[in-house]
């Protein structure tokens, strides 16, 4: 399927779902600090999975939608994804935690919701 605002709606909804799940797991495992995150392999594993999913989904977004999401377009998702998927540089827990923390900020949620609202208002068919 080609990239379009209609497709972006579906992808953004899925990204939002994974952001919510990541936030829930951070609370569930009580991993709100780098130290607690580094102590919970389960939390790191599940957050890594969600990051991989978000990374794959982000490839389906139009350029404008991708660029409207700072936590994606700043380039760190590629480095974090490669670290997780390919172990290029070994798992750097501080880097992983920093990315997770940036994903679940209110600014990230707002960016996704704002873009979703835009796409819904401007999609065709």
VEXTORDO-131089 format. One line per field, with one value per atom (N, C-alpha, C, O): residue number from 1; x, y, z. Coordinates in pm, 1 decimal, decimal comma, always signed. Example, Ala and Ser with C-alpha at 12.3 -4.5 7.8 and 13.67 -1.06 7.14 Angstrom:
! residues 2
num: [1 | 1 | 1 | 1 | 2 | 2 | 2 | 2];
east: [+1319,0 | +1230,0 | +1320,0 | +1423,6 | +1285,0 | +1367,0 | +1290,0 | +1340,9];
north: [-569,0 | -450,0 | -330,0 | -331,9 | -225,0 | -106,0 | +3,0 | +113,8];
up: [+780,0 | +780,0 | +780,0 | +846,5 | +708,0 | +714,0 | +787,0 | +803,9];
This chain:
! residues 125
num: [1 | 1 | 1 | 1 | 2 | 2 | 2 | 2 | 3 | 3 | 3 | 3 | 4 | 4 | 4 | 4 | 5 | 5 | 5 | 5 | 6 | 6 | 6 | 6 | 7 | 7 | 7 | 7 | 8 | 8 | 8 | 8 | 9 | 9 | 9 | 9 | 10 | 10 | 10 | 10 | 11 | 11 | 11 | 11 | 12 | 12 | 12 | 12 | 13 | 13 | 13 | 13 | 14 | 14 | 14 | 14 | 15 | 15 | 15 | 15 | 16 | 16 | 16 | 16 | 17 | 17 | 17 | 17 | 18 | 18 | 18 | 18 | 19 | 19 | 19 | 19 | 20 | 20 | 20 | 20 | 21 | 21 | 21 | 21 | 22 | 22 | 22 | 22 | 23 | 23 | 23 | 23 | 24 | 24 | 24 | 24 | 25 | 25 | 25 | 25 | 26 | 26 | 26 | 26 | 27 | 27 | 27 | 27 | 28 | 28 | 28 | 28 | 29 | 29 | 29 | 29 | 30 | 30 | 30 | 30 | 31 | 31 | 31 | 31 | 32 | 32 | 32 | 32 | 33 | 33 | 33 | 33 | 34 | 34 | 34 | 34 | 35 | 35 | 35 | 35 | 36 | 36 | 36 | 36 | 37 | 37 | 37 | 37 | 38 | 38 | 38 | 38 | 39 | 39 | 39 | 39 | 40 | 40 | 40 | 40 | 41 | 41 | 41 | 41 | 42 | 42 | 42 | 42 | 43 | 43 | 43 | 43 | 44 | 44 | 44 | 44 | 45 | 45 | 45 | 45 | 46 | 46 | 46 | 46 | 47 | 47 | 47 | 47 | 48 | 48 | 48 | 48 | 49 | 49 | 49 | 49 | 50 | 50 | 50 | 50 | 51 | 51 | 51 | 51 | 52 | 52 | 52 | 52 | 53 | 53 | 53 | 53 | 54 | 54 | 54 | 54 | 55 | 55 | 55 | 55 | 56 | 56 | 56 | 56 | 57 | 57 | 57 | 57 | 58 | 58 | 58 | 58 | 59 | 59 | 59 | 59 | 60 | 60 | 60 | 60 | 61 | 61 | 61 | 61 | 62 | 62 | 62 | 62 | 63 | 63 | 63 | 63 | 64 | 64 | 64 | 64 | 65 | 65 | 65 | 65 | 66 | 66 | 66 | 66 | 67 | 67 | 67 | 67 | 68 | 68 | 68 | 68 | 69 | 69 | 69 | 69 | 70 | 70 | 70 | 70 | 71 | 71 | 71 | 71 | 72 | 72 | 72 | 72 | 73 | 73 | 73 | 73 | 74 | 74 | 74 | 74 | 75 | 75 | 75 | 75 | 76 | 76 | 76 | 76 | 77 | 77 | 77 | 77 | 78 | 78 | 78 | 78 | 79 | 79 | 79 | 79 | 80 | 80 | 80 | 80 | 81 | 81 | 81 | 81 | 82 | 82 | 82 | 82 | 83 | 83 | 83 | 83 | 84 | 84 | 84 | 84 | 85 | 85 | 85 | 85 | 86 | 86 | 86 | 86 | 87 | 87 | 87 | 87 | 88 | 88 | 88 | 88 | 89 | 89 | 89 | 89 | 90 | 90 | 90 | 90 | 91 | 91 | 91 | 91 | 92 | 92 | 92 | 92 | 93 | 93 | 93 | 93 | 94 | 94 | 94 | 94 | 95 | 95 | 95 | 95 | 96 | 96 | 96 | 96 | 97 | 97 | 97 | 97 | 98 | 98 | 98 | 98 | 99 | 99 | 99 | 99 | 100 | 100 | 100 | 100 | 101 | 101 | 101 | 101 | 102 | 102 | 102 | 102 | 103 | 103 | 103 | 103 | 104 | 104 | 104 | 104 | 105 | 105 | 105 | 105 | 106 | 106 | 106 | 106 | 107 | 107 | 107 | 107 | 108 | 108 | 108 | 108 | 109 | 109 | 109 | 109 | 110 | 110 | 110 | 110 | 111 | 111 | 111 | 111 | 112 | 112 | 112 | 112 | 113 | 113 | 113 | 113 | 114 | 114 | 114 | 114 | 115 | 115 | 115 | 115 | 116 | 116 | 116 | 116 | 117 | 117 | 117 | 117 | 118 | 118 | 118 | 118 | 119 | 119 | 119 | 119 | 120 | 120 | 120 | 120 | 121 | 121 | 121 | 121 | 122 | 122 | 122 | 122 | 123 | 123 | 123 | 123 | 124 | 124 | 124 | 124 | 125 | 125 | 125 | 125];
east: [+84,4 | +0,0 | +88,5 | +186,0 | +54,9 | +135,6 | +112,3 | +11,3 | +209,5 | +200,8 | +97,1 | +95,0 | +11,5 | -92,8 | -136,9 | -102,5 | -212,5 | -263,2 | -358,0 | -363,3 | -432,9 | -521,1 | -439,3 | -474,7 | -331,0 | -241,6 | -176,9 | -160,7 | -140,5 | -81,3 | -173,9 | -128,1 | -303,0 | -399,6 | -384,2 | -374,1 | -382,4 | -369,0 | -235,3 | -230,5 | -129,0 | +4,7 | +18,3 | +71,1 | -28,4 | -19,3 | -99,9 | -57,8 | -215,1 | -293,4 | -215,3 | -219,2 | -145,4 | -65,0 | +54,5 | +88,2 | +118,7 | +231,0 | +182,8 | +248,9 | +69,3 | +12,4 | -15,5 | +6,7 | -63,2 | -88,4 | +41,2 | +43,0 | +149,0 | +276,6 | +335,3 | +398,5 | +316,0 | +360,4 | +286,3 | +345,9 | +156,0 | +76,7 | +123,0 | +136,4 | +147,4 | +194,3 | +329,7 | +353,1 | +418,7 | +549,8 | +537,2 | +603,0 | +454,2 | +431,5 | +374,0 | +414,3 | +280,3 | +221,5 | +326,3 | +326,0 | +415,1 | +518,7 | +619,9 | +667,6 | +652,3 | +742,6 | +681,5 | +751,3 | +551,9 | +483,8 | +474,4 | +501,1 | +436,5 | +418,9 | +548,3 | +545,8 | +659,7 | +788,4 | +859,4 | +970,7 | +793,8 | +849,9 | +989,1 | +1085,8 | +997,0 | +1124,2 | +1129,9 | +1158,9 | +1102,9 | +1098,3 | +1232,7 | +1240,2 | +1338,5 | +1472,8 | +1568,1 | +1538,8 | +1680,3 | +1780,3 | +1822,1 | +1839,2 | +1838,7 | +1881,1 | +1777,3 | +1812,0 | +1651,4 | +1548,8 | +1530,0 | +1504,5 | +1542,5 | +1533,5 | +1649,0 | +1629,6 | +1766,5 | +1883,1 | +1874,5 | +1939,4 | +1795,2 | +1780,5 | +1671,2 | +1662,0 | +1588,7 | +1475,3 | +1492,4 | +1459,7 | +1543,2 | +1561,3 | +1426,7 | +1416,9 | +1323,2 | +1190,6 | +1140,1 | +1086,8 | +1156,6 | +1112,3 | +1191,9 | +1134,7 | +1322,4 | +1405,9 | +1363,9 | +1355,5 | +1338,0 | +1299,7 | +1168,5 | +1159,3 | +1068,2 | +938,5 | +945,4 | +884,6 | +1017,0 | +1031,2 | +1108,0 | +1076,8 | +1207,4 | +1282,7 | +1191,4 | +1200,4 | +1104,2 | +1009,0 | +920,1 | +898,8 | +868,7 | +781,8 | +857,5 | +801,0 | +983,1 | +1063,6 | +1081,7 | +1071,5 | +1108,2 | +1121,0 | +991,7 | +995,4 | +878,8 | +750,2 | +728,9 | +687,5 | +757,1 | +741,7 | +834,3 | +796,0 | +955,2 | +1051,4 | +999,8 | +1006,9 | +948,7 | +895,1 | +773,4 | +758,7 | +687,1 | +569,2 | +608,9 | +548,2 | +710,0 | +748,6 | +793,4 | +785,1 | +840,4 | +882,0 | +762,8 | +780,1 | +643,4 | +522,5 | +459,3 | +365,2 | +510,8 | +454,0 | +499,0 | +606,7 | +414,7 | +457,7 | +571,9 | +587,8 | +649,0 | +763,3 | +716,3 | +779,2 | +607,1 | +556,9 | +515,5 | +544,3 | +448,4 | +407,7 | +529,2 | +538,1 | +622,0 | +745,2 | +818,6 | +861,6 | +832,0 | +904,4 | +831,1 | +891,3 | +703,5 | +627,5 | +640,7 | +587,1 | +711,7 | +727,1 | +872,3 | +953,0 | +906,8 | +1046,9 | +1115,5 | +1234,1 | +1045,0 | +1109,2 | +1146,1 | +1223,7 | +1091,3 | +1128,0 | +1229,6 | +1331,8 | +1202,1 | +1280,4 | +1415,8 | +1495,4 | +1443,9 | +1573,9 | +1687,1 | +1802,7 | +1655,8 | +1757,5 | +1789,8 | +1853,3 | +1748,4 | +1786,5 | +1713,5 | +1764,6 | +1595,2 | +1525,3 | +1605,4 | +1603,6 | +1674,3 | +1753,5 | +1869,1 | +1894,6 | +1937,6 | +2049,2 | +2002,3 | +2065,2 | +1892,3 | +1840,1 | +1789,1 | +1813,5 | +1719,1 | +1669,4 | +1784,5 | +1778,1 | +1889,1 | +2004,1 | +2073,7 | +2118,0 | +2082,3 | +2142,8 | +2062,7 | +2120,4 | +1931,3 | +1845,3 | +1848,3 | +1870,5 | +1826,0 | +1807,3 | +1937,3 | +1939,4 | +2044,9 | +2168,4 | +2285,1 | +2391,4 | +2266,3 | +2371,1 | +2502,1 | +2610,0 | +2489,6 | +2608,9 | +2709,8 | +2830,0 | +2662,8 | +2753,2 | +2724,3 | +2770,9 | +2648,3 | +2608,7 | +2493,5 | +2473,9 | +2420,0 | +2305,4 | +2353,1 | +2405,5 | +2334,8 | +2371,4 | +2245,7 | +2161,5 | +2235,8 | +2114,1 | +2082,4 | +1965,8 | +2179,5 | +2144,6 | +2083,8 | +1990,3 | +2136,9 | +2082,8 | +1940,3 | +1852,0 | +1919,2 | +1786,6 | +1687,8 | +1577,7 | +1727,8 | +1639,9 | +1607,1 | +1492,4 | +1706,7 | +1684,7 | +1582,0 | +1495,4 | +1592,2 | +1495,7 | +1356,8 | +1258,7 | +1346,9 | +1217,6 | +1155,5 | +1037,4 | +1235,3 | +1184,9 | +1134,9 | +1033,5 | +1205,5 | +1160,2 | +1031,6 | +950,2 | +1013,9 | +892,7 | +767,8 | +660,4 | +781,6 | +661,5 | +637,7 | +561,5 | +702,2 | +675,5 | +542,3 | +491,3 | +487,7 | +362,7 | +380,9 | +286,7 | +501,8 | +527,1 | +518,2 | +467,5 | +566,9 | +560,1 | +416,6 | +374,7 | +340,4 | +198,4 | +126,7 | +48,0 | +154,2 | +89,4 | +124,0 | +36,9 | +250,3 | +291,1 | +216,3 | +169,6 | +205,0 | +133,6 | -14,5 | -73,1 | -74,7 | -217,6 | -246,4 | -346,0 | -159,4 | -179,0 | -169,6 | -250,2 | -71,2 | -56,6 | -172,9 | -220,3 | -218,2 | -333,4 | -456,4 | -531,5 | -475,9 | -589,0 | -577,7 | -676,7 | -457,4 | -435,6 | -467,1 | -536,8 | -415,9 | -437,4 | -584,8 | -634,3 | -653,6 | -797,3 | -873,9 | -966,1 | -834,4 | -903,9 | -872,8 | -952,5 | -757,3 | -712,2 | -700,4 | -660,5 | -733,8 | -722,9 | -832,5 | -936,6 | -807,4 | -906,6 | -952,7 | -872,2 | -1081,5 | -1138,9 | -1123,5 | -1166,8];
north: [-118,3 | +0,0 | +124,0 | +131,2 | +220,3 | +341,5 | +429,9 | +419,8 | +515,6 | +606,3 | +713,5 | +772,9 | +737,4 | +838,8 | +879,0 | +813,6 | +985,9 | +1028,6 | +924,2 | +906,2 | +855,5 | +749,5 | +638,8 | +588,4 | +602,3 | +500,4 | +552,7 | +478,7 | +680,4 | +740,4 | +729,5 | +708,4 | +743,8 | +731,3 | +595,2 | +586,2 | +490,1 | +354,4 | +335,9 | +279,0 | +383,6 | +366,7 | +447,2 | +397,0 | +570,0 | +654,0 | +594,5 | +601,3 | +536,6 | +471,2 | +354,9 | +334,8 | +279,5 | +167,9 | +218,5 | +161,8 | +324,1 | +382,1 | +429,5 | +405,9 | +495,4 | +543,0 | +425,4 | +435,4 | +316,1 | +195,7 | +146,2 | +112,5 | +141,6 | +95,3 | +193,7 | +151,7 | +322,5 | +420,0 | +398,6 | +402,7 | +375,9 | +349,6 | +223,3 | +221,7 | +118,1 | -7,2 | +11,4 | -41,5 | +86,6 | +110,1 | +185,8 | +151,9 | +285,9 | +363,1 | +275,2 | +286,4 | +188,4 | +96,7 | +2,1 | -24,9 | -48,1 | -141,2 | -70,5 | -128,1 | +52,6 | +129,9 | +142,4 | +128,1 | +169,0 | +178,3 | +41,0 | +27,6 | -60,1 | -195,2 | -247,0 | -305,2 | -225,8 | -274,6 | -172,8 | -196,8 | -59,0 | +47,2 | +86,8 | +89,1 | +117,6 | +149,8 | +296,4 | +327,7 | +384,3 | +526,3 | +596,3 | +718,4 | +521,6 | +579,5 | +488,3 | +371,3 | +543,9 | +463,3 | +344,0 | +233,7 | +365,5 | +255,4 | +142,7 | +26,4 | +176,4 | +71,7 | +5,5 | -114,7 | +82,8 | +27,4 | -70,0 | -176,7 | -33,3 | -119,7 | -248,2 | -347,2 | -247,5 | -365,5 | -460,7 | -573,0 | -418,2 | -499,7 | -544,6 | -471,8 | -663,7 | -718,7 | -733,5 | -709,0 | -773,1 | -788,8 | -657,2 | -654,1 | -549,6 | -418,5 | -377,0 | -327,4 | -396,9 | -363,2 | -444,5 | -391,8 | -573,1 | -659,8 | -614,8 | -603,7 | -589,3 | -551,9 | -413,5 | -392,0 | -320,7 | -188,1 | -198,1 | -127,4 | -284,8 | -306,4 | -358,7 | -315,3 | -451,3 | -503,4 | -391,2 | -380,7 | -308,0 | -198,6 | -100,2 | -47,7 | -75,1 | +14,3 | -44,7 | +26,7 | -173,5 | -237,3 | -224,5 | -199,3 | -241,7 | -228,2 | -85,1 | -63,6 | +11,6 | +153,0 | +186,8 | +259,2 | +135,1 | +160,1 | +108,0 | +177,8 | -13,4 | -69,9 | +8,1 | +33,5 | +45,8 | +124,6 | +260,2 | +307,8 | +321,8 | +456,4 | +459,0 | +562,8 | +346,1 | +337,9 | +349,8 | +378,9 | +327,6 | +332,0 | +470,5 | +493,5 | +562,5 | +697,5 | +780,9 | +759,7 | +875,3 | +973,4 | +1053,8 | +1058,4 | +1115,3 | +1195,7 | +1306,0 | +1330,1 | +1372,6 | +1481,4 | +1431,2 | +1495,8 | +1317,3 | +1262,7 | +1220,5 | +1248,9 | +1152,9 | +1109,9 | +1231,2 | +1230,0 | +1334,7 | +1454,4 | +1534,5 | +1619,5 | +1508,7 | +1581,3 | +1517,9 | +1570,1 | +1406,1 | +1334,4 | +1341,0 | +1256,9 | +1440,2 | +1461,1 | +1338,4 | +1317,0 | +1258,5 | +1142,1 | +1036,6 | +945,7 | +1047,8 | +957,9 | +1021,8 | +961,1 | +1143,3 | +1202,1 | +1256,8 | +1296,7 | +1259,8 | +1312,2 | +1213,0 | +1243,1 | +1096,6 | +999,2 | +896,0 | +795,2 | +918,0 | +823,6 | +689,8 | +587,9 | +688,2 | +559,9 | +462,9 | +342,3 | +513,1 | +425,1 | +364,2 | +244,1 | +446,5 | +396,2 | +297,6 | +193,9 | +329,5 | +240,9 | +111,4 | +3,1 | +122,0 | +2,7 | -87,7 | -209,0 | -30,4 | -110,3 | -174,9 | -289,5 | -100,9 | -155,5 | -276,2 | -377,5 | -265,3 | -374,0 | -492,1 | -606,5 | -462,9 | -569,0 | -635,4 | -754,9 | -558,9 | -611,9 | -614,7 | -668,0 | -558,1 | -554,7 | -501,1 | -554,3 | -394,0 | -334,8 | -288,8 | -310,1 | -227,8 | -171,9 | -227,5 | -172,8 | -335,2 | -388,1 | -305,9 | -190,4 | -365,9 | -296,2 | -192,3 | -225,7 | -68,5 | +42,0 | +85,2 | +158,3 | +38,6 | +62,2 | +210,7 | +247,7 | +297,9 | +440,3 | +496,9 | +576,9 | +455,2 | +501,6 | +449,4 | +523,4 | +322,9 | +263,5 | +334,5 | +370,6 | +354,1 | +420,7 | +562,9 | +606,4 | +634,1 | +771,5 | +776,1 | +863,6 | +681,7 | +679,2 | +642,8 | +706,1 | +542,5 | +504,5 | +624,2 | +653,8 | +692,1 | +808,7 | +916,7 | +981,2 | +936,9 | +1039,1 | +996,5 | +1080,9 | +867,0 | +816,8 | +840,0 | +866,3 | +830,5 | +833,0 | +968,6 | +978,5 | +1072,7 | +1206,7 | +1257,8 | +1209,7 | +1354,1 | +1414,2 | +1481,9 | +1487,7 | +1533,7 | +1597,3 | +1495,1 | +1526,4 | +1373,8 | +1270,4 | +1229,1 | +1215,2 | +1209,4 | +1176,4 | +1287,4 | +1260,9 | +1411,3 | +1525,3 | +1530,0 | +1555,1 | +1506,1 | +1509,1 | +1403,4 | +1431,3 | +1283,1 | +1176,2 | +1210,8 | +1196,8 | +1255,5 | +1288,7 | +1405,6 | +1404,4 | +1507,4 | +1621,7 | +1578,9 | +1621,1 | +1495,4 | +1450,1 | +1359,9 | +1365,9 | +1277,0 | +1191,4 | +1276,7 | +1248,3 | +1379,0 | +1470,1 | +1536,9 | +1547,7 | +1581,4 | +1641,9 | +1542,0 | +1574,9 | +1422,3 | +1320,9 | +1286,3 | +1271,0 | +1274,1 | +1245,3 | +1356,5 | +1330,0 | +1481,5 | +1595,0 | +1612,3 | +1670,5 | +1562,0 | +1588,8 | +1467,4 | +1480,9 | +1350,3 | +1231,1 | +1230,1 | +1294,1 | +1158,2 | +1143,8 | +998,7 | +906,1 | +980,9 | +847,2 | +767,7 | +652,5];
up: [+0,0 | +0,0 | +0,0 | +74,7 | -82,6 | -91,7 | +31,1 | +100,7 | +53,5 | +166,8 | +138,4 | +30,5 | +236,0 | +223,2 | +363,0 | +461,5 | +370,7 | +501,0 | +559,4 | +681,1 | +473,1 | +522,4 | +587,6 | +694,2 | +523,1 | +580,0 | +708,8 | +805,8 | +708,1 | +827,7 | +947,9 | +1060,2 | +925,0 | +1035,4 | +1101,3 | +1223,6 | +1021,8 | +1075,7 | +1148,0 | +1257,0 | +1087,6 | +1144,9 | +1274,2 | +1373,4 | +1273,0 | +1393,6 | +1508,9 | +1624,4 | +1478,0 | +1583,1 | +1644,7 | +1766,1 | +1562,1 | +1613,4 | +1692,7 | +1796,6 | +1645,3 | +1720,2 | +1856,3 | +1957,5 | +1859,4 | +1986,0 | +2079,5 | +2200,2 | +2025,0 | +2104,9 | +2168,7 | +2287,1 | +2091,2 | +2146,5 | +2247,2 | +2344,1 | +2226,5 | +2326,2 | +2457,6 | +2565,2 | +2447,3 | +2568,0 | +2638,4 | +2760,7 | +2562,7 | +2622,1 | +2689,6 | +2798,2 | +2625,3 | +2682,6 | +2815,0 | +2913,3 | +2816,2 | +2937,7 | +3048,8 | +3164,5 | +3013,2 | +3111,5 | +3169,0 | +3289,1 | +3085,0 | +3132,9 | +3222,4 | +3320,2 | +3189,3 | +3275,5 | +3415,0 | +3515,4 | +3420,9 | +3551,3 | +3617,9 | +3737,3 | +3540,6 | +3595,5 | +3658,8 | +3767,2 | +3591,6 | +3641,8 | +3731,1 | +3777,9 | +3753,9 | +3837,0 | +3786,9 | +3863,1 | +3658,9 | +3593,3 | +3551,9 | +3436,4 | +3644,4 | +3610,6 | +3624,8 | +3610,6 | +3652,4 | +3657,4 | +3580,0 | +3555,2 | +3543,6 | +3472,6 | +3557,2 | +3505,3 | +3687,3 | +3773,9 | +3774,8 | +3754,1 | +3798,5 | +3804,3 | +3667,9 | +3660,3 | +3560,9 | +3426,0 | +3401,3 | +3343,1 | +3444,9 | +3423,5 | +3504,6 | +3470,8 | +3610,8 | +3695,7 | +3647,9 | +3697,4 | +3553,2 | +3509,1 | +3363,9 | +3270,1 | +3348,3 | +3214,1 | +3143,5 | +3023,2 | +3217,1 | +3156,5 | +3098,9 | +2988,0 | +3173,2 | +3125,6 | +3002,4 | +2905,4 | +3005,6 | +2889,7 | +2767,4 | +2656,5 | +2788,8 | +2676,8 | +2612,8 | +2490,5 | +2694,6 | +2638,8 | +2574,3 | +2469,5 | +2633,7 | +2572,1 | +2441,2 | +2345,4 | +2436,4 | +2312,1 | +2202,6 | +2087,7 | +2237,4 | +2139,5 | +2085,7 | +1964,9 | +2175,1 | +2131,7 | +2042,6 | +1946,6 | +2073,1 | +1990,6 | +1851,1 | +1751,4 | +1844,3 | +1712,8 | +1632,6 | +1512,2 | +1698,5 | +1630,6 | +1581,5 | +1467,6 | +1667,0 | +1628,9 | +1513,5 | +1421,5 | +1518,0 | +1410,9 | +1276,8 | +1175,5 | +1276,7 | +1152,6 | +1104,9 | +985,3 | +1196,7 | +1159,4 | +1102,4 | +1006,5 | +1160,9 | +1117,8 | +971,6 | +906,0 | +921,0 | +780,6 | +685,4 | +567,0 | +736,6 | +654,3 | +649,1 | +573,1 | +729,8 | +735,2 | +615,7 | +559,9 | +578,0 | +479,2 | +540,5 | +662,5 | +456,1 | +502,8 | +597,2 | +700,2 | +563,1 | +648,0 | +785,6 | +886,4 | +790,8 | +920,5 | +1001,5 | +1120,9 | +936,5 | +1005,2 | +1063,0 | +1178,3 | +981,8 | +1025,4 | +1132,5 | +1198,2 | +1150,5 | +1252,8 | +1391,3 | +1489,1 | +1399,5 | +1526,2 | +1570,8 | +1531,1 | +1653,2 | +1690,8 | +1750,7 | +1725,8 | +1827,7 | +1889,1 | +1785,1 | +1814,4 | +1663,6 | +1554,4 | +1461,1 | +1429,1 | +1417,5 | +1309,7 | +1353,2 | +1268,2 | +1483,0 | +1526,3 | +1502,8 | +1532,5 | +1450,6 | +1413,9 | +1519,1 | +1488,3 | +1641,5 | +1747,0 | +1735,0 | +1781,5 | +1673,6 | +1662,0 | +1575,6 | +1600,5 | +1476,4 | +1390,0 | +1469,0 | +1460,3 | +1544,9 | +1625,2 | +1730,7 | +1751,6 | +1797,0 | +1901,4 | +1839,1 | +1892,2 | +1727,9 | +1659,5 | +1618,5 | +1638,6 | +1561,6 | +1520,0 | +1640,1 | +1633,2 | +1748,0 | +1869,2 | +1918,2 | +1957,9 | +1915,4 | +1962,4 | +1864,6 | +1904,3 | +1738,7 | +1639,3 | +1595,4 | +1565,6 | +1591,5 | +1535,0 | +1631,5 | +1599,3 | +1749,0 | +1850,2 | +1792,3 | +1818,5 | +1712,6 | +1651,4 | +1755,6 | +1739,7 | +1859,1 | +1960,2 | +2098,4 | +2198,3 | +2105,0 | +2235,3 | +2290,2 | +2252,6 | +2377,2 | +2434,8 | +2534,4 | +2640,6 | +2499,8 | +2587,6 | +2663,1 | +2610,8 | +2785,8 | +2864,3 | +2879,4 | +2865,1 | +2907,4 | +2917,6 | +2788,9 | +2793,7 | +2675,2 | +2547,3 | +2526,6 | +2483,2 | +2557,7 | +2545,9 | +2638,2 | +2596,6 | +2763,5 | +2859,9 | +2815,2 | +2824,7 | +2767,0 | +2721,9 | +2609,3 | +2606,8 | +2516,3 | +2406,3 | +2456,7 | +2417,7 | +2542,1 | +2599,5 | +2670,2 | +2652,0 | +2750,3 | +2824,9 | +2728,8 | +2755,6 | +2616,7 | +2521,4 | +2450,0 | +2412,3 | +2431,9 | +2365,9 | +2449,4 | +2395,4 | +2579,7 | +2664,5 | +2730,1 | +2826,3 | +2678,9 | +2730,7 | +2678,2 | +2577,0 | +2747,1 | +2700,9 | +2565,6 | +2486,6 | +2537,3 | +2408,2 | +2294,5 | +2186,7 | +2318,1 | +2214,2 | +2189,1 | +2074,2 | +2296,9 | +2280,9 | +2205,5 | +2114,7 | +2243,3 | +2178,7 | +2030,5 | +1947,2 | +1997,2 | +1856,4 | +1775,5 | +1665,1 | +1829,4 | +1758,5 | +1746,6 | +1639,3 | +1855,6 | +1852,8 | +1759,8 | +1687,4 | +1761,2 | +1671,6 | +1525,5 | +1442,5 | +1494,6 | +1356,1 | +1315,7 | +1202,3 | +1408,2 | +1381,3 | +1351,7 | +1258,4 | +1430,1 | +1408,3 | +1270,6 | +1198,3 | +1235,2 | +1103,1 | +990,8 | +894,8 | +1004,3 | +900,4 | +884,9 | +773,2 | +995,6 | +990,2 | +918,6 | +841,5 | +945,2 | +885,4 | +736,0 | +662,4 | +691,6 | +555,5 | +465,1 | +349,5 | +514,4 | +430,0 | +324,8 | +340,0 | +221,2 | +112,7 | +110,8 | +121,7 | +96,8 | +81,8 | +199,6 | +202,5];
